Amino acid sequence: MTDISTRNKLKLLSKWLKSEEAYIDHYSGDGALESAIKRAEADTCNRIGDFIEEILDLSDEAVIEGLK
């Protein structure tokens, strides 16, 4: 039961990370650097979500091989 629960939690985390978007409020005074940082953070979250999905899709054998 723990494996299913952990797997589902990781799927949820991946989904949350992949749905992250950069919110840029042009009226708050954010400059170009702040906006670039927000976009980079959202891109990083999306990439981590993709990596988690890839790991979840791996076979047990591939996971074991990757840990060697």
Secondary structure, DSSP 8 states (H G I E B T S, - for coil): -HHHHHHHHHHHHHHHHHT------TTTT--HHHHHHHHHHHHHHHHHHHHHHHHHHS-HHHHHHHT-
